[in-house]
C-alpha cells in the first residue's frame, strides 16, 4: 500500500509517498481501507517535531479517518468486514490502509459520507469538550471564536449555536468571515482591520464575552482576555499563530477571569464515558441537521503534503481532507 511517510522531523516538504507493507491488526484493532482522512493543524506540527506527541519513525501523520473495515484483530466485537466506519487514530491516516482501535471507532452514521466522517471527530469533539465539559457554557451566553473560519473554529460556531449561545466569530479576512456567517455566526470581527478588544466590548454593550474559544494564540489572546466579563472564561485550544502568549496574570485576577486549558485527546482517557456521550450528542446533532462539517477542499493522497502545507500556512476555510478515490 501507499503512505505518506515521515522519517525525520523537519520541513513538511520532506515527507515522501512510499510503498510500505500493509499493517496487521492486533488485539482490539481494526484494519481500515482509508477513503478519507481529515487534515488538522497538529499534523503539520507533528511532522516538524513541534507537537507534544512525537511518534517513533517512520510514521504517517493523519489522526482521523473514515473508510471500510477490511480486517479484524483478536477480540474485536461489534464490527464486521465491510462496515463503513470513522475513527480517531492519532497517526497513520495519510495512507491507503490504517489501523484503528475498536474503542475509538464508530459506525458511519446513516446519511454521512466519507469526507464528512473524516472531518467530524477531532474538531467537533474538541469543541464540544471545550464548550460543554471545560467551560460549562450555558444557553444565552456570548461566545467569541478566534480563528473562526478554520476547522475547529467552524465546529465551535456550530456547536455554540446548538448549545444556545450567541456567537461572535473573529477571523483575518472578509472572505473568511463570510464562511463564518454561512455556518451560523451572529456577528463577526475582522481582527486584521479592527481592534479585537474594542469590537468585542462594542458588540456586547460593554459587558464583555462569557467565553472565548482561542485556537490562535499570539497577540490575539491578550486582546480577547481583556474583553472577557467578570468570571468569564478563556479556553486555550492551540497556537495556530505560532507564538505561545505570555499573559499578565493580573488580567485574570482583576475580574476573576478563568484561563482554562483544553486537551481533548487526554480527556478521552480520563473520562471515556463522557467522550462516548459527546460522540452520541454529535451524531444526534448531525442527524438533526444542526451541525455539518464544511469540507472546502479534497486532495488525493499523492498531494497530501500540499494539504498539510495549506493548513500550516492558515490558508484553510473549514476542513480539508485527503482522499483515496
C-alpha positions as CSV (number, residue, x, y, z in Angstrom):
1,X,0.0,0.0,0.0
2,X,1.0,3.6,-0.4
3,X,1.5,6.0,2.6
4,X,2.9,9.5,3.1
5,X,5.9,8.7,5.3
6,X,7.8,11.0,7.8
7,X,11.3,9.6,8.5
8,X,12.7,12.5,10.5
9,X,11.3,15.7,11.9
10,X,11.8,18.7,9.6
11,X,10.1,20.6,6.8
12,X,6.7,19.4,5.8
13,X,8.0,19.0,2.2
14,X,10.4,16.3,3.3
15,X,7.7,13.6,3.7
16,X,7.7,11.0,0.9
17,X,4.9,8.9,-0.6
18,X,6.2,5.3,-0.4
19,X,5.1,1.8,-0.9
20,X,5.0,0.1,2.5
21,X,3.6,-3.2,3.8
22,X,0.0,-3.3,4.9
23,X,-0.3,-3.2,8.7
24,X,-1.7,-6.2,10.5
25,X,-4.4,-5.6,13.1
26,X,-3.5,-6.7,16.6
27,X,-5.9,-7.4,19.5
28,X,-8.6,-4.9,19.7
29,X,-7.7,-3.3,16.4
30,X,-9.4,-2.9,13.0
31,X,-7.7,-2.6,9.6
32,X,-9.5,0.1,7.7
33,X,-9.3,0.9,4.0
34,X,-9.0,4.7,4.2
35,X,-11.4,6.5,2.0
36,X,-10.9,10.0,3.5
37,X,-8.6,11.5,6.2
38,X,-9.1,14.8,7.9
39,X,-6.2,17.3,7.9
40,X,-5.6,19.1,11.1
41,X,-3.1,21.7,12.4
42,X,-1.5,19.1,14.8
43,X,-0.5,17.1,11.6
44,X,1.7,20.0,10.5
45,X,3.2,20.4,13.9
46,X,3.8,16.6,14.4
47,X,5.9,16.1,11.2
48,X,8.0,19.1,12.2
49,X,8.6,17.8,15.7
50,X,6.7,20.7,17.3
51,X,3.8,18.8,18.7
52,X,3.5,17.4,22.2
53,X,3.2,13.9,20.8
54,X,6.3,12.6,19.0
55,X,5.7,9.2,17.3
56,X,8.6,6.8,16.5
57,X,9.9,6.9,13.0
58,X,8.8,6.1,10.4
59,X,5.2,7.2,10.7
60,X,2.4,8.7,8.7
61,X,0.5,11.7,10.1
62,X,-3.3,11.9,9.9
63,X,-5.3,11.5,13.1
64,X,-8.9,11.0,11.9
65,X,-10.2,8.7,9.1
66,X,-13.2,7.2,7.5
67,X,-13.4,4.1,5.4
68,X,-14.3,0.5,5.2
69,X,-13.2,-2.3,7.6
70,X,-11.1,-4.9,5.8
71,X,-9.6,-6.8,8.7
72,X,-10.3,-7.6,12.4
73,X,-7.9,-8.2,15.2
74,X,-8.4,-10.7,18.0
75,X,-11.2,-9.9,20.4
76,X,-12.9,-7.3,18.3
77,X,-16.7,-7.4,18.5
78,X,-19.4,-5.2,17.1
79,X,-17.7,-4.7,13.7
80,X,-17.5,-6.8,10.6
81,X,-15.5,-6.7,7.4
82,X,-17.3,-4.3,5.0
83,X,-18.6,-1.9,7.7
84,X,-18.4,1.8,6.9
85,X,-16.7,3.5,9.9
86,X,-15.0,6.6,11.1
87,X,-12.1,6.5,13.6
88,X,-9.6,8.5,15.6
89,X,-6.2,7.0,15.0
90,X,-3.6,9.6,16.3
91,X,-1.3,8.7,13.3
92,X,-1.4,6.7,10.1
93,X,-4.3,8.3,8.4
94,X,-2.4,9.6,5.3
95,X,-2.3,6.1,3.8
96,X,-4.4,3.7,1.8
97,X,-4.8,1.5,4.9
98,X,-4.7,2.3,8.6
99,X,-5.0,0.6,11.9
100,X,-7.7,1.8,14.3
101,X,-8.6,0.8,17.9
102,X,-12.1,-0.6,18.0
103,X,-12.7,1.5,21.1
104,X,-12.1,4.7,19.1
105,X,-14.1,3.7,16.0
106,X,-17.7,4.3,15.3
107,X,-20.1,3.2,12.5
108,X,-20.5,5.9,10.0
109,X,-24.0,7.4,10.7
110,X,-26.8,6.9,8.2
111,X,-26.6,9.6,5.5
112,X,-23.0,10.6,6.3
113,X,-20.4,10.4,3.5
114,X,-16.8,9.5,4.0
115,X,-15.5,13.1,3.7
116,X,-17.8,14.3,6.5
117,X,-16.9,11.3,8.7
118,X,-13.2,12.2,8.4
119,X,-13.9,15.8,9.2
120,X,-16.1,15.4,12.2
121,X,-14.4,13.7,15.1
122,X,-11.3,15.6,16.1
123,X,-12.5,19.2,15.6
124,X,-16.1,18.7,16.7
125,X,-15.1,16.5,19.7
126,X,-12.5,19.2,20.7
127,X,-15.1,22.0,20.5
128,X,-17.9,20.1,22.3
129,X,-15.5,19.0,25.1
130,X,-14.2,22.6,25.4
131,X,-17.6,24.3,25.5
132,X,-19.5,21.7,27.5
133,X,-17.1,19.9,29.7
134,X,-14.5,22.6,30.3
135,X,-16.4,25.9,30.1
136,X,-19.8,24.6,31.1
137,X,-21.3,27.2,28.7
138,X,-25.0,27.9,29.2
139,X,-27.7,29.0,26.7
140,X,-27.8,32.7,26.2
141,X,-24.1,33.3,26.9
142,X,-21.9,35.1,24.5
143,X,-19.1,33.0,22.8
144,X,-16.3,34.6,20.9
145,X,-14.5,32.3,18.5
146,X,-11.0,33.2,17.3
147,X,-9.7,31.7,14.1
148,X,-13.3,31.1,13.4
149,X,-13.1,30.1,9.7
150,X,-10.8,27.1,10.3
151,X,-11.8,23.6,11.1
152,X,-12.0,23.9,14.8
153,X,-13.4,27.4,14.5
154,X,-16.3,26.4,12.3
155,X,-17.0,23.5,14.7
156,X,-17.1,25.9,17.6
157,X,-19.5,28.2,15.8
158,X,-21.9,25.3,15.0
159,X,-21.7,23.7,18.5
160,X,-22.0,27.1,20.1
161,X,-25.3,27.7,18.3
162,X,-26.5,24.2,19.0
163,X,-25.9,24.9,22.7
164,X,-27.9,28.1,22.6
165,X,-25.1,30.7,22.7
166,X,-24.8,34.0,20.8
167,X,-21.6,33.5,18.7
168,X,-19.2,36.3,17.6
169,X,-16.7,35.0,15.1
170,X,-13.3,36.6,14.6
171,X,-11.1,36.0,11.6
172,X,-8.5,37.7,9.5
173,X,-10.4,38.5,6.2
174,X,-13.8,39.3,4.9
175,X,-13.7,36.1,2.8
176,X,-13.2,34.0,6.0
177,X,-15.9,36.0,7.8
178,X,-18.4,35.2,5.1
179,X,-17.8,31.5,5.8
180,X,-18.4,32.2,9.5
181,X,-21.8,33.8,8.7
182,X,-22.6,30.9,6.4
183,X,-22.3,28.4,9.2
184,X,-24.3,30.5,11.7
185,X,-22.2,33.2,13.4
186,X,-24.4,36.0,14.8
187,X,-21.7,38.7,14.5
188,X,-18.2,38.9,13.0
189,X,-15.0,40.8,13.7
190,X,-12.1,41.2,11.2
191,X,-9.2,41.4,13.5
192,X,-6.8,42.4,10.7
193,X,-8.6,45.7,10.4
194,X,-10.5,46.1,13.7
195,X,-9.4,46.2,17.3
196,X,-10.4,42.9,18.7
197,X,-10.9,44.0,22.4
198,X,-12.8,47.1,21.4
199,X,-15.1,45.3,19.0
200,X,-16.0,42.6,21.5
201,X,-16.9,45.3,24.0
202,X,-19.0,47.1,21.4
203,X,-20.9,44.0,20.3
204,X,-21.6,43.1,24.0
205,X,-22.6,46.6,25.1
206,X,-19.6,46.9,27.2
207,X,-20.3,43.7,29.2
208,X,-17.7,41.5,27.6
209,X,-17.7,37.9,26.4
210,X,-18.7,35.0,28.6
211,X,-16.4,32.5,26.8
212,X,-13.6,33.0,24.4
213,X,-12.5,30.0,22.3
214,X,-8.9,30.5,21.2
215,X,-7.1,28.2,18.8
216,X,-4.9,31.0,17.6
217,X,-2.7,32.4,20.4
218,X,-0.2,35.1,19.6
219,X,-1.2,38.7,20.2
220,X,-4.9,38.0,19.9
221,X,-5.1,36.1,23.2
222,X,-4.4,39.0,25.5
223,X,-6.7,41.3,23.5
224,X,-9.6,38.8,23.8
225,X,-8.8,38.2,27.5
226,X,-9.1,41.9,28.2
227,X,-12.7,41.8,26.7
228,X,-13.9,38.9,28.9
229,X,-16.5,39.8,31.5
230,X,-16.5,39.1,35.3
231,X,-15.8,35.4,35.9
232,X,-15.7,34.8,32.1
233,X,-13.6,32.1,30.6
234,X,-10.7,31.9,28.1
235,X,-10.4,28.4,26.5
236,X,-6.8,27.7,25.4
237,X,-7.2,25.4,22.4
238,X,-3.9,25.9,20.5
239,X,-1.4,28.3,18.9
240,X,-2.0,28.5,15.2
241,X,-0.4,31.9,15.1
242,X,2.9,30.2,16.1
243,X,3.5,32.2,19.3
244,X,2.5,31.0,22.7
245,X,1.3,34.1,24.5
246,X,2.7,35.2,27.9
247,X,-0.3,36.6,29.7
248,X,-0.1,39.1,32.6
249,X,-1.9,37.2,35.3
250,X,-3.3,40.4,36.8
251,X,-5.8,40.2,33.9
252,X,-7.2,37.0,35.4
253,X,-7.2,38.5,38.9
254,X,-9.0,41.8,38.1
255,X,-12.3,40.2,37.0
256,X,-11.8,36.7,38.4
257,X,-11.4,35.5,34.8
258,X,-10.6,31.9,34.3
259,X,-7.9,30.7,31.9
260,X,-8.7,27.0,31.0
261,X,-6.6,24.6,29.1
262,X,-8.3,22.2,26.7
263,X,-6.6,18.9,25.8
264,X,-9.3,16.8,24.4
265,X,-7.0,13.9,23.4
266,X,-6.0,13.2,27.0
267,X,-9.6,13.9,28.3
268,X,-10.8,10.8,26.4
269,X,-8.5,8.7,28.6
270,X,-9.6,10.3,31.9
271,X,-13.3,10.3,31.0
272,X,-14.1,7.7,28.4
273,X,-17.8,7.6,29.3
274,X,-18.1,11.4,28.8
275,X,-16.3,11.1,25.5
276,X,-18.8,8.4,24.3
277,X,-21.7,10.6,25.4
278,X,-20.2,13.5,23.4
279,X,-19.9,11.4,20.3
280,X,-23.6,10.4,20.6
281,X,-24.5,14.1,21.0
282,X,-22.6,15.0,17.9
283,X,-24.3,12.1,15.9
284,X,-27.7,13.3,17.1
285,X,-26.9,16.9,16.1
286,X,-25.7,15.7,12.7
287,X,-28.9,13.7,12.1
288,X,-31.0,16.8,13.1
289,X,-29.0,19.0,10.7
290,X,-27.7,21.2,13.4
291,X,-24.0,20.5,12.6
292,X,-22.3,19.6,9.3
293,X,-18.6,19.9,8.7
294,X,-17.7,22.3,6.0
295,X,-15.3,20.4,3.7
296,X,-13.8,23.0,1.4
297,X,-11.1,21.0,-0.5
298,X,-10.2,17.4,-1.3
299,X,-6.6,16.4,-2.0
300,X,-5.6,13.0,-3.4
301,X,-3.1,11.1,-1.3
302,X,-0.2,12.0,-3.7
303,X,-0.8,15.6,-2.9
304,X,-1.2,15.2,0.9
305,X,1.9,17.3,1.5
306,X,0.2,20.3,-0.1
307,X,-2.8,19.9,2.1
308,X,-0.6,19.9,5.2
309,X,1.3,23.0,4.0
310,X,-2.0,24.7,3.4
311,X,-3.2,24.2,6.9
312,X,0.2,25.1,8.3
313,X,0.0,28.5,6.5
314,X,-3.5,29.1,7.8
315,X,-5.0,29.1,4.3
316,X,-7.9,26.8,5.1
317,X,-11.6,27.6,5.3
318,X,-13.5,24.8,7.1
319,X,-11.9,21.4,6.8
320,X,-9.7,19.8,4.1
321,X,-9.4,16.1,3.6
322,X,-7.0,13.7,1.9
323,X,-8.9,11.1,-0.2
324,X,-8.3,7.7,-1.8
325,X,-10.9,7.7,-4.5
